[in-house]
């Protein structure tokens, strides 16, 4: 509404000038006489030049939260995918934005703008408590830590005055890693139980007293499991401590770390296999339900009254195909041809409009 108001600023001012002139010429009309409620003078609600400056300031201020919210919605034009890790980062940016605006007001300032900023800060503080402190573990901080450019160092850098939040982020990440590590160890033990512990010796060794000495437990043919567990548990510290080293690598590597999911697929998958499983689980969580609601809306256009007998697998296939085609995950010659036709139509329309304009001259 504010953007629309700003776009129509000049027409609004023109209407006010025209209306003011009309009232001035109409001697029988008294704009101040509203005793019976039948007269209304819009000039009394007109925005002054100072009011228009406040509108511009408010638009500039609200653009930041607008863009941040759009990024969390999973809009492909803004962020590609609103992952859970973006929630903490966007809230931090929003909190700094509101604090910077609040610091510009005087103590005696009682403007509406100041009140709105202060109420916004109070609301943000409630979000911090719910997302960080009330959740055990805090999935939001875990997802943020799994970003290769952030890790636990980000919390130490931005939450210096909030040690409780730092500890909560650290404990959430480490405790969840231990759960994944325990599940991995249990999986190894199950696999080892399925494997034979002793090798079958040839029949000729049956009466050989050295046969037992020559036998090797098959468990050790697959490596030292104690060392494997230690190596896996060290993945956590290695991942956290290697941030500076990763940030000082070449430009191509920096571009890779900008996309956390791509980095985990190409680098972290082999380097930190247990943490990779955490990344698969937490980085695939959307920060909002906006994209899911869009899927429901598009599904409503697929499942009509005439197509109400579609099976669940068919609906799933149709929805996935539409999403993949829309986001260019898969290529389709028909879509390319359609884009070419639309481009030619636009060129033809522009040429016809230019021809008409030339002929009118």
PAZAMAR-847777 format. One record per residue (C-alpha): y, z negated, x negated; residue number from 1; residue in one letter. Coordinates in steps of 0.05 Angstrom, whole numbers, plus 32768, in hexadecimal, padded with zeros to 4 digits. Each point is the difference from the previous one (the first is absolute). Last residue first. Example, Ala and Ser with C-alpha at 12.3 -4.5 7.8 and 13.67 -1.06 7.14 Angstrom:
BEGIN
NODE     py     pz     px   pos   code
NODE   7FEB   7F71   7EEF     2      S
NODE   7FBB   7FF3   801B     1      A
***
This chain:
BEGIN
NODE     py     pz     px   pos   code
NODE   80D9   82E3   7FB6   361      X
NODE   7FCF   7FF9   8039   360      X
NODE   7FD2   8032   7FDD   359      X
NODE   7FFD   7FD5   7FC1   358      X
NODE   7FEF   7FC1   8028   357      X
NODE   7FCA   8026   8025   356      X
NODE   7FE3   801A   7FBF   355      X
NODE   8001   7FBA   7FE1   354      X
NODE   7FDB   7FE4   803C   353      X
NODE   7FCD   8038   7FFC   352      X
NODE   7FF4   7FF3   7FB6   351      X
NODE   7FF8   7FB5   800C   350      X
NODE   7FCE   800D   8038   349      X
NODE   7FD9   8030   7FD3   348      X
NODE   7FFE   7FCE   7FC7   347      X
NODE   7FE9   7FC9   802F   346      X
NODE   7FCA   802D   801C   345      X
NODE   7FE9   8013   7FBA   344      X
NODE   7FFA   7FB7   7FEE   343      X
NODE   7FDA   7FF0   8040   342      X
NODE   7FCF   8039   7FF1   341      X
NODE   7FF6   7FE7   7FB9   340      X
NODE   7FF4   7FB9   8019   339      X
NODE   7FCC   801A   8032   338      X
NODE   7FDD   8026   7FC9   337      X
NODE   7FFC   7FC1   7FD5   336      X
NODE   7FE7   7FD8   803C   335      X
NODE   7FCA   8035   800D   334      X
NODE   7FEB   8001   7FB7   333      X
NODE   7FEF   7FB5   8004   332      X
NODE   8005   7FD1   7FC5   331      X
NODE   7FE6   7FB9   8000   330      X
NODE   8027   7FC1   7FF0   329      X
NODE   803F   8025   8016   328      X
NODE   801B   7FC3   8027   327      X
NODE   7FFE   8024   8043   326      X
NODE   7FBD   8021   7FF1   325      X
NODE   7FE1   7FBF   7FEB   324      X
NODE   801A   7FDB   803E   323      X
NODE   7FE9   8037   8030   322      X
NODE   7FBC   8001   7FDF   321      X
NODE   7FF9   7FB5   8002   320      X
NODE   8012   7FFE   804A   319      X
NODE   7FD0   8038   8012   318      X
NODE   7FC6   7FE1   7FD8   317      X
NODE   800B   7FBC   8020   316      X
NODE   8003   801E   8045   315      X
NODE   7FBF   8024   7FF4   314      X
NODE   7FDE   7FC1   7FE5   313      X
NODE   8017   7FD7   803C   312      X
NODE   7FE4   8033   8031   311      X
NODE   802C   802C   802A   310      X
NODE   7FF4   7FF8   804B   309      X
NODE   8049   7FF7   8014   308      X
NODE   8016   8046   7FEE   307      X
NODE   801D   8018   8042   306      X
NODE   8024   7FBF   800C   305      X
NODE   801C   8003   7FBA   304      X
NODE   7FE3   7FE3   7FC0   303      X
NODE   8026   8028   7FCB   302      X
NODE   8048   7FF0   8015   301      X
NODE   7FED   7FB6   8005   300      X
NODE   7FE2   8005   7FBB   299      X
NODE   8044   8013   7FE6   298      X
NODE   801D   7FC0   801D   297      X
NODE   7FC7   7FD5   7FE6   296      X
NODE   800A   801E   7FBA   295      X
NODE   804A   7FF0   8004   294      X
NODE   7FEE   7FB9   8012   293      X
NODE   7FD5   7FFB   7FC2   292      X
NODE   803A   801A   7FD6   291      X
NODE   802F   7FCC   801C   290      X
NODE   7FCF   7FC5   7FF7   289      X
NODE   8026   7FE4   7FC4   288      X
NODE   7FF2   7FF1   7FB7   287      X
NODE   7FC2   802D   7FFE   286      X
NODE   7FC3   7FE4   7FDD   285      X
NODE   7FE2   8032   7FCE   284      X
NODE   801E   7FDD   7FC5   283      X
NODE   7FDA   7FC0   8010   282      X
NODE   7FB8   8018   8006   281      X
NODE   7FFE   8037   7FCC   280      X
NODE   802B   7FD6   7FD1   279      X
NODE   7FCE   7FC6   8005   278      X
NODE   7FC7   8030   7FEE   277      X
NODE   8029   8018   7FC5   276      X
NODE   8009   7FB9   7FE9   275      X
NODE   7FB5   7FFC   7FF6   274      X
NODE   7FFD   8043   7FDB   273      X
NODE   803C   7FF2   7FD2   272      X
NODE   8001   8037   7FCB   271      X
NODE   7FD6   8034   8025   270      X
NODE   8024   7FFE   8042   269      X
NODE   8041   7FE9   7FE2   268      X
NODE   8011   8042   7FDF   267      X
NODE   7FF8   803D   802D   266      X
NODE   7FF1   7FE3   8045   265      X
NODE   8028   7FC0   7FF4   264      X
NODE   803C   8028   7FE7   263      X
NODE   7FFE   802F   803D   262      X
NODE   8000   7FC4   802F   261      X
NODE   803A   7FDF   7FDD   260      X
NODE   802D   803E   8000   259      X
NODE   8039   7FF1   7FD0   258      X
NODE   7FCB   7FEF   7FCB   257      X
NODE   7FEF   804A   7FF8   256      X
NODE   8049   8013   7FF5   255      X
NODE   8003   7FCC   7FC9   254      X
NODE   7FC1   801E   7FE0   253      X
NODE   8021   8044   7FFD   252      X
NODE   803E   7FE0   7FE1   251      X
NODE   7FDB   7FE3   7FC5   250      X
NODE   7FEC   7FB6   7FF9   249      X
NODE   802E   7FC5   7FFD   248      X
NODE   7FF2   7FE8   8047   247      X
NODE   7FB5   7FFE   7FF2   246      X
NODE   8008   7FD3   7FC4   245      X
NODE   802F   7FD2   8024   244      X
NODE   7FD0   7FFA   803B   243      X
NODE   7FC2   7FF3   7FD5   242      X
NODE   8001   7FB5   800A   241      X
NODE   7FF1   8001   804B   240      X
NODE   7FC7   8033   7FFD   239      X
NODE   7FE2   7FDE   7FC3   238      X
NODE   8004   7FBC   8021   237      X
NODE   7FDB   8019   803E   236      X
NODE   7FCE   802B   7FDB   235      X
NODE   7FEA   7FC3   7FD8   234      X
NODE   7FD3   7FEB   8039   233      X
NODE   7FDA   8042   7FFB   232      X
NODE   7FF6   7FF9   7FB5   231      X
NODE   7FE7   7FB9   8009   230      X
NODE   7FCF   8017   8036   229      X
NODE   7FE7   8038   7FD3   228      X
NODE   7FF8   7FD1   7FC5   227      X
NODE   7FD4   7FD3   802A   226      X
NODE   7FDA   803D   8018   225      X
NODE   7FEE   8016   7FBA   224      X
NODE   7FE9   8048   8005   223      X
NODE   7FD2   8028   802C   222      X
NODE   7FC3   7FFC   7FD3   221      X
NODE   800B   7FB5   8000   220      X
NODE   7FE6   7FF9   8047   219      X
NODE   7FC2   8027   7FED   218      X
NODE   7FE4   7FC5   7FD9   217      X
NODE   7FE2   801D   7FC1   216      X
NODE   7FB5   7FFD   7FF1   215      X
NODE   7FEB   8007   7FB7   214      X
NODE   7FF0   7FB6   7FFA   213      X
NODE   7FD6   8001   803F   212      X
NODE   7FD9   803C   7FE5   211      X
NODE   7FF4   7FE0   7FBC   210      X
NODE   7FBF   7FDF   8016   209      X
NODE   7FE3   8045   8013   208      X
NODE   7FC9   7FFA   8034   207      X
NODE   8027   8024   8037   206      X
NODE   8027   802E   7FD1   205      X
NODE   7FD0   803B   800C   204      X
NODE   8012   7FFE   804A   203      X
NODE   8048   8014   7FF0   202      X
NODE   8036   7FCC   800E   201      X
NODE   8026   7FFB   8042   200      X
NODE   8046   7FE7   7FF1   199      X
NODE   8014   7FBC   801A   198      X
NODE   803B   7FEC   802C   197      X
NODE   7FF6   8038   8032   196      X
NODE   8042   8015   8021   195      X
NODE   800F   7FEA   8048   194      X
NODE   8016   7FBC   7FE8   193      X
NODE   8030   8020   7FCE   192      X
NODE   8022   8027   8039   191      X
NODE   800A   7FC1   8028   190      X
NODE   801B   7FDB   7FC3   189      X
NODE   8032   8038   7FF4   188      X
NODE   8018   7FFF   8048   187      X
NODE   800A   7FB5   7FFC   186      X
NODE   8029   800A   7FC1   185      X
NODE   802C   8034   8024   184      X
NODE   800A   7FD1   803B   183      X
NODE   8013   7FC8   7FD1   182      X
NODE   8033   802E   7FDE   181      X
NODE   801D   8015   8043   180      X
NODE   8009   7FB7   8013   179      X
NODE   801C   7FF0   7FBB   178      X
NODE   8033   8038   8009   177      X
NODE   8016   7FE2   8042   176      X
NODE   800B   7FBD   7FDE   175      X
NODE   8028   8021   7FC8   174      X
NODE   802E   8029   802D   173      X
NODE   800E   7FC9   8032   172      X
NODE   800A   7FCC   7FC9   171      X
NODE   8034   802B   7FDC   170      X
NODE   8026   8012   8040   169      X
NODE   8000   7FB6   8016   168      X
NODE   8016   7FEA   7FBB   167      X
NODE   803A   8030   8001   166      X
NODE   8014   7FEB   8046   165      X
NODE   8000   7FB7   7FEB   164      X
NODE   802A   8012   7FC3   163      X
NODE   8038   801D   802A   162      X
NODE   803D   8002   7FD3   161      X
NODE   7FE3   8034   7FD2   160      X
NODE   7FE6   802A   803A   159      X
NODE   8016   8045   7FE8   158      X
NODE   7FE6   8002   7FB9   157      X
NODE   7FC5   7FD1   8007   156      X
NODE   7FEB   8023   8040   155      X
NODE   8003   8044   7FDE   154      X
NODE   7FD6   7FE8   7FC5   153      X
NODE   7FC5   7FF4   802E   152      X
NODE   7FF1   804B   8004   151      X
NODE   803D   802E   8009   150      X
NODE   7FF7   8044   7FE0   149      X
NODE   7FB5   8004   800D   148      X
NODE   8007   7FEC   8049   147      X
NODE   7FC6   7FD0   800C   146      X
NODE   8030   7FC5   7FFD   145      X
NODE   8025   801A   803E   144      X
NODE   7FBE   8004   8027   143      X
NODE   7FEF   7FB9   7FEC   142      X
NODE   8047   7FE8   8013   141      X
NODE   7FF9   801E   8046   140      X
NODE   7FB9   7FE6   800A   139      X
NODE   8018   7FB8   7FF7   138      X
NODE   7FC0   7FD8   7FFB   137      X
NODE   800A   7FD5   8026   136      X
NODE   803B   8016   802A   135      X
NODE   8037   7FCE   8011   134      X
NODE   8023   8003   7FBC   133      X
NODE   800A   8049   7FF1   132      X
NODE   8006   802B   803F   131      X
NODE   8013   7FCA   8032   130      X
NODE   8030   7FDB   7FD2   129      X
NODE   8021   803F   7FE8   128      X
NODE   8008   8019   8047   127      X
NODE   8023   7FC0   8015   126      X
NODE   8031   8009   7FC6   125      X
NODE   800F   8047   8018   124      X
NODE   8015   7FE6   8044   123      X
NODE   8031   7FCF   7FE1   122      X
NODE   801D   8038   7FD5   121      X
NODE   8009   802C   803E   120      X
NODE   8024   7FC8   8024   119      X
NODE   8030   7FFB   7FC5   118      X
NODE   800C   804B   7FFF   117      X
NODE   800E   8003   804B   116      X
NODE   8030   7FC5   7FFC   115      X
NODE   8026   8021   7FC8   114      X
NODE   8007   8042   8026   113      X
NODE   8017   7FDC   803F   112      X
NODE   803B   7FE5   7FD9   111      X
NODE   800E   7FB6   7FF5   110      X
NODE   801A   8004   7FB9   109      X
NODE   8019   7FBC   7FE9   108      X
NODE   7FCB   7FFA   7FCA   107      X
NODE   8011   8045   7FE6   106      X
NODE   7FCE   8039   8006   105      X
NODE   7FEA   802B   7FC5   104      X
NODE   7FC5   7FD2   7FED   103      X
NODE   7FDF   800E   8044   102      X
NODE   7FFB   804B   7FF1   101      X
NODE   7FDE   7FF4   7FBD   100      X
NODE   7FD1   7FCF   8021    99      X
NODE   7FEE   8032   8036    98      X
NODE   7FEF   8037   7FCD    97      X
NODE   7FD9   7FCF   7FD5    96      X
NODE   7FD5   7FEC   803C    95      X
NODE   7FF5   8048   8013    94      X
NODE   7FE9   8012   7FBA    93      X
NODE   7FD1   7FC4   8001    92      X
NODE   7FE7   8013   8045    91      X
NODE   7FF2   8047   7FE8    90      X
NODE   7FD8   7FE8   7FC4    89      X
NODE   7FD8   7FCD   8029    88      X
NODE   7FEE   8035   8035    87      X
NODE   7FF3   8039   7FD0    86      X
NODE   7FBD   7FE4   7FE9    85      X
NODE   7FE5   8007   8047    84      X
NODE   8003   804C   7FFD    83      X
NODE   8031   802A   8027    82      X
NODE   7FE5   8045   7FEE    81      X
NODE   8026   803E   7FEB    80      X
NODE   803F   7FD9   7FF3    79      X
NODE   803B   8023   8020    78      X
NODE   7FED   8043   801F    77      X
NODE   7FB9   7FE9   800B    76      X
NODE   8018   7FC7   802C    75      X
NODE   7FD1   7FC6   7FF5    74      X
NODE   8028   7FCF   8029    73      X
NODE   800F   7FD6   7FC3    72      X
NODE   802C   8036   7FE2    71      X
NODE   8026   8006   8041    70      X
NODE   800E   7FB6   7FFF    69      X
NODE   801D   8005   7FBA    68      X
NODE   802C   803B   8015    67      X
NODE   801C   7FDA   803C    66      X
NODE   8009   7FC0   7FD8    65      X
NODE   802C   8026   7FCE    64      X
NODE   8026   802A   8033    63      X
NODE   8016   7FC1   8025    62      X
NODE   8037   7FEF   7FCD    61      X
NODE   801D   8046   7FFD    60      X
NODE   8002   8004   804C    59      X
NODE   8020   7FBB   8005    58      X
NODE   8035   8012   7FCD    57      X
NODE   8010   8041   8026    56      X
NODE   8005   7FDA   8042    55      X
NODE   802E   7FCC   7FDF    54      X
NODE   802D   8039   7FE8    53      X
NODE   8001   801B   8047    52      X
NODE   8017   7FBC   8019    51      X
NODE   8038   7FFF   7FCD    50      X
NODE   8017   8044   8019    49      X
NODE   8001   7FE4   8047    48      X
NODE   7FC7   8009   8030    47      X
NODE   8014   800A   8049    46      X
NODE   7FEB   7FCC   8032    45      X
NODE   8046   7FF8   801F    44      X
NODE   8007   804C   7FFF    43      X
NODE   7FC4   8004   802F    42      X
NODE   802E   7FE9   8039    41      X
NODE   7FD8   7FED   803E    40      X
NODE   801B   7FFD   8046    39      X
NODE   7FDC   7FEA   803E    38      X
NODE   7FF6   7FB8   7FED    37      X
NODE   802E   7FE6   8038    36      X
NODE   8032   7FDF   7FD1    35      X
NODE   7FFB   8036   7FCB    34      X
NODE   8049   800F   7FF7    33      X
NODE   8008   800B   7FB6    32      X
NODE   7FF1   804A   8006    31      X
NODE   8038   800A   8032    30      X
NODE   7FF9   8045   801E    29      X
NODE   803A   8018   802A    28      X
NODE   8027   8019   7FC4    27      X
NODE   7FC9   802F   7FEA    26      X
NODE   801E   8020   7FC2    25      X
NODE   7FEF   7FC4   7FD3    24      X
NODE   7FBB   7FFA   801C    23      X
NODE   7FF2   8049   7FF0    22      X
NODE   801C   7FF9   7FBA    21      X
NODE   7FD4   7FC5   7FF2    20      X
NODE   7FC4   8026   801B    19      X
NODE   800E   803A   7FD2    18      X
NODE   8009   7FD3   7FC3    17      X
NODE   7FC1   7FD9   8011    16      X
NODE   7FD7   803F   800B    15      X
NODE   8017   801B   7FBC    14      X
NODE   7FED   7FBF   7FDF    13      X
NODE   7FBB   8004   801E    12      X
NODE   7FF9   8049   7FEC    11      X
NODE   8014   7FEC   7FB8    10      X
NODE   7FCE   7FC7   7FFB     9      X
NODE   7FC5   8024   801F     8      X
NODE   7FD6   7FFF   7FC0     7      X
NODE   8011   7FB7   7FF5     6      X
NODE   7FEB   7FEE   8046     5      X
NODE   7FBF   8025   7FF7     4      X
NODE   7FF3   7FDB   7FC0     3      X
NODE   8010   7FBE   8022     2      X
NODE   7FD0   8010   8039     1      X
***
